Amino acid sequence: MKKWQRWTIRGIALTAGCLGLFWSSTTASANAINTYIGRQDYSTPKITKSYKSVLPKSSYRYNKPEGVVVHETANPNSNIYGEITYMTNNYNNAFVHTFVDASNIINIANTNYLCWGAGPVANQRYVQFEQVEVHSKSAFASELNNAAYYTAYILKQYGLTPKRYTTILSHHDVSNQLGGTTHTDPDGYWSANAKTYFGTTYTMTDFVSLVKTQYAGLNGSSTTTDNSSNTTDESTQHTVAKPKTMKYYHGSNNETATLANNYTNWTVYNHVKGTSGARKIGWSKLSSDYRGAKVYVDSRGVKQGGWSGTWYRIRFSKNSGAKYWVYSKVLNFQKVTYSDASGSPTLKTTKNSALYNHVLNSNYLSQTTAHTQDFKAGTTAKINKKGYKASDNSTWYRVTIAGITYWTKSTSLNLN
């Protein structure tokens, strides 16, 4: 995509996650990249809402969207925050609803109103999002996963089903089918990365198959973070699932805990006790003595509406497909001691350290939401909380960067 043509912001041509629980029952196309994505067991992607008040609000032709158009930025040197800033400052030329990369889905324009990203015909009909270019095998797969999840989420939200050329189009499809634009993204970007990192091809047919997998997995549930109050803390991250008295929080960093010595005081289930389809499995059916055993934890469920208790989804080896739900008292997590803190250090951008939504390996579970090299050298991180883990003698800080909250290790900051 060429920069700043009539209907798009600097490369505005957007591109289009994976509910790990559902990959085994609904398989995407045989494309090697889709197969790779299915094997990663990603947690449910998170959608961060960070609406920009400057963006106009105009109605669709039928007052609601009719599908999704996929773009990519055609800028190999940008990051998601730079793209968002650039577009917000130049929205009169064009703007889109959402930006996607390997770690983020950031929704900056209300999808109930149209955007200007793919020509006058498509703008009147479709939600549009931009895929920021990434440069590694894992990042490309994760980004496609996030893009497919977001596409499925939007379709589900507006009562639509996944159909190529009807509810899911690339910018190239718009050029061929509807006109008003001549762009061909994301074909070139997908083709180049598919060849470089996987030795294969990737097309809209493959992507639509991935969307259908995500769509089948949604089953009426979603994960959304409302960042309009500039926070990505746990209080605004939730999955609503059947029954609607549960909230789920997902981790993505292969976090671990150990089984308590009295773990057999509570049994093990295939899902949270009391939810639809949940049944007892029993420790005796799994193995013998697990006291002190390390387990991998990827999800936390919290009962609401009169229920009490927190539950975790565990597996006994890092790559195991067998997962079980246990009551919180079954597990011992690394203890984090929290305290108030302040300061305004800068990020260490010479090393690409991860930024999280929670302290890594805490009982909250964490997701990697950004990296230090996503920001310019000298970027200030405003500290508002401190966490200390005696288990590994590590200090963590909760910081705000460009209005978004993260947790990071002290080693990621230039502290005075």
N, C-alpha and C positions, 0 to 999 in steps of 0.2 A: 504494500500500500504506500503510495506517495504521501508526503507530509502536507497537511493543510490544503486539501483540495476542497471543492465547493461544499460538499456535504459532510466532511469529516474533520475532526480535530486531529492534529498531528498524528497521523496514523490511526485515527479512530476507525477501527474496523475490528470489532471485538470477537473473541472466541469464547467459545464455550469454555458426586463424590461417591464415595462408595460406602454404603452401609455394610460393614463387614459381615454382619449377621446373615445377609441374604445372598452372598455370592455363590454359595454352594447350591442354592435352589434355582437361581436364575443366572444363566451364563451368558456373557456378552459374546460377540462374534469371535471367530477363531483367529482374528488378528493377534499377532504375537504381543503387541503392546497391551491390548485389552486383557489378554491372558496374564501378563505380568502384573497389571493393576489388580486383577482379581486375587492374585496370590499375596499381595502386600497386607491384606487385612487392615486397611485404613480405618480409623475411627470415623464417625459421622462428621463431615465437614461443618464448619461453623460459618454462618453468614453474619457479618458485622454491618449494622446499619449506621451510617455516618452521613446523614443527609446534609447537603450544602444548600443553605437558604437562598443563595443567589440564583439557583437554577430555576428556570421558568416552569410553570405547570399548565400544560395544554392537554386537551382531551384527545383520546384516540377517536377514530372514525365511528366506532361502535361503543365508545366509552369504557372499553377495557381491552387489554392486549389479546392478540390472536395467536401468539407464539413467541419464539425467541430467535434472534439473529446472532450468529457467532462471528466475532472479529478477532484480530490480533494487532498489536501496536506497530509492527514493522520498525521497531526501534531496539536494536540489540544492546544498547548501552543504558537503558533506563531501568528504574525499579517502580514498584506499584505506587509508592507515595509520591515520587516525582511526577508520574503520569497523572495522578489525581490532582496534584497542585497545578500542573500545567493546564489541564483541561478546565479546572474550575476558574482559572484566571482568564481563559479564552473561550468561555462557553458560547459566546455569541457566534462563533464560527461553527461549533458543533459540540455536543456532549452526549454521554452515554449513561446508562443506569448504574453499571457495576463494573468493577475491575477484579480480575482473578490472577493469582500467581500460584506458586507451589504451596504456599502457606496460608494464603488469605483469600477470602471472598468479601470484598468491601463494596457495599451498596450505597452509592452517594446520591442517587436521585430516586424519588418515589416511583415505583413501577406502575402505580395507578395512573400516571401521566406519561405522555410520550416523550421521547428524546430525539435528538437530531444526529444520527450517526450513519444512516445507510440510504439516504435519498428520500425524497418526499413521499413516495408510495409506501416504502417499508416503515418509515418513521410513524405513519398514521396507524400502524398495525402491530408493531413488535417491540417487546422488551429486548434491549441490546446490551451486550457486555463485551468488555475488552480483555483479551488475554495478553499479559505482559510476557515478553520473551524471556525464557530461562535457558540455562546452559549446562545441564547435566542430565544424565539418564533418569536419576531418581526424581529430580525436580520436574522434568517434562511429564513423567508418569503421574506424579502428584497433582500437577496443574491440570492435566486432562481429567483426572478423577474429580477435582474440585469443579471444573467447568461442567462436566456431565451432571454432577449432583445439582449444581445451581440451575441448569436447564430443566432437569426433572422437577426440582422444587417449584420453579415458576409455573411450569405446566400444571402441576398438581394444585397450586395455589389458585389458579384461575379456571380450574375445571376442564383442562385440555389434556389430550393424550399425545404421545410422541409420534409424529408422522413427518417423514422427510418431505421437503418442499412445501409442506402445509403449515405445520407448527414448529418445525426446526429447519432453519436455513442458514447457510453460510453467507457472508457478504458476496461471495462469488455467485451463489444461487440467486441472490437478489438482483445482481447485474444481469443474469441470464433470464430470470423468470419475470421480474417486475420492472426492471429498468430504473432510470433516474440516477444511476451510478455505474461506474465501470470497474470497480475494484474486484480483486480476485482472492482476497484473504479469506480464511487462514491457510489456503492450500500450500503456498510456498513454505511457510514456517513449519507446518506439520510435516511436510515431505522431507525437508532438510533435517529436522531433528529425528524423525523416524529412521532415516537412513544412517545418520551419524551414530545414534545411541542404540539402535535396535537392529540395524541392517535390514529394515523392512519398509513398508509404506504405511501411510495413515491417511484415511479419507473421511469425508462426511458420512459415508455408509458405516464405517467402523465407529465413528463417534455416536451416531444415532443408536447403534446397537448398545453402546456403553450407557447412553441416556436411558434406554429402555430397561436395562438392568437396574439402574438407580431408581427409576420410576417404580418398578415392581417392588423394590425394597422399601420405598417410602411408606406405603400402606397407610397414608394419612398422617404420618408423623413428620416432624421437621426439627431442625436445630437452627436457632437464630440467636444472634447476639445483637441487642439494640445498643448501639454505641452513640446515640444522640446525646447521651449524658457524659460522653468521653470516658467510658470505662469498659474494660473487657474482663472484669472480675466475675466470679462464679455466679453472683446474684442475677446476672443478665444472660447467662448461658443455660439453655434448657432444651430438652427434647420432650415434647408432649406425645405420649404413646398410649395405647389402650392397655389398661384403663387409664383415664385422664387424671388419676390420683397419683401418678408417678412422674418424677422428674429424673432425667438421666444426664450425667456429666461424663464426657468421654476423654480419655487420655490417648496420646499417640506416641509415647516415648518408651514403650516397653518397660514401664515402671514395675518395681518388685515390692513384695512384702513377704513376711514369714508367717507360717501358721502357728497360732498360739498353742501352748501345751494342752489347754482344755478345749481344743477346737471341736472335738466330738460332742460337746454339749449342745451344738447346733448342727443340724443336718445340712446337706448340700442339695441344691435344686438345679433343674435345667433353666429356670428363670426365677425372678424374684417371687418369693412366697406370697400367694394371694393374688397374683396377676393371672390373666387369662392364659390357660394352657400350662401353668406351672405345675410341676410334679416333683416329688421327692426322688432323689437318686440314692442317697445313702453312701457314707464313706466306705463301707465294707465292699461295695461294688467297684470301687476305684482301685484300692490297694490296701496295704497294711498301715503301718504307723507313719504319719506325716508330721509329727510334732517338730516344729522348727524348720520345716521344709520351705525352700524359697518357691514362690509362685509369681507369675506375671499377671498384672492387673491392668485392664484396659477400660473399664467402665464402672461408674458408681450410680446406683439408683437410690433415690430418696422418696420414701412414702409420704403422701400428702393426704389432706382431707380426712383427718381423724386417725390415720395410721401413724405409727412411729417406727423409726428405725432406718438405718442406712445399709445398703447391700452393695457388694462388689462382684464383678465378673472376673474370674480367674482362669488361668490355664497353667499346666504343670511343666511346660517347656516353651521356649521362646517362639517356636514356629508351629506349635500344636494347633490343630483345628478344633480340638475338643475343649469346650468352655463350660464353666459351671458358675453358679451364683451362690454366694455365701453371705451370711450376716456379718456385719462389721466387726463384731467381737471375735470372730474367727481369725482375724488378721492383725499382725503387728507391723505398722508402718514406721519409717524413720521419723522421729519426733522433731518438729520444728518449733522453736521458741520465737514468738513474734514480739516486736516492740515498736514504738513510734521512732521515726527517724526523719532527718531532713538533709538537704544539701542539693547542689546543682553541678555534679561532675559531668565530664564529657564522655562519650562512648569511645572505647578502643576499637577503631575500625581497621586496624592493621591485621587483626585476626578475626575470622568470621564466626563469632560466637553466637549461640542461639539465645533468643529472647522467648520467654514462656508466658502463659497466662496464669500459672501458679508455680510454686517452688517444686522443682523436679524431685520425684520420689516422695512427695508428701501425700497425706491421705486425701487431698483434694483431687489428685491426678492432674497431669499437665498436658498441654498441647504446645508445640513450637509454633509461635505466631509471627515471628520475624527473625532476622539476623542482624548483627551489628553492621555488616557491610551493605545492608539495605539503605543505610543513612550516610550522609556526607561526613567527612572528617570534621571534628569540632562540634558535632551535634550535642546539645545539652540534654541530659536526662535528669529530671527533677525528682528527687527521692521523697517518698512519703511514708515508707514502711520498711522495717528490717526483719529478716528471718535468720535464725542461726540453727544449724544442724550439727549436733554434737557427734553424730555417728561418723561423719567424715570431716568434721571441723570446717565446714563451709559457711560463709556468710552470703546472704542473698538480700537484694534490695528490690522493693516495688517502686517503679519509676514511671513517670509520665513523659512520653516523647511525642511531640507533634499532636498532643491532645489524646493519645492512646496510652493505656496502662499496660505495663509488662512487669514480669519478675525476671531478674537476671543475677548471675553470680557477681560477687564483688570484683572478680578478676576481669570482668568485661567493662569496668569503669575506671576512668582516671580519677581516683580519689585523692584528695589533698592529705 
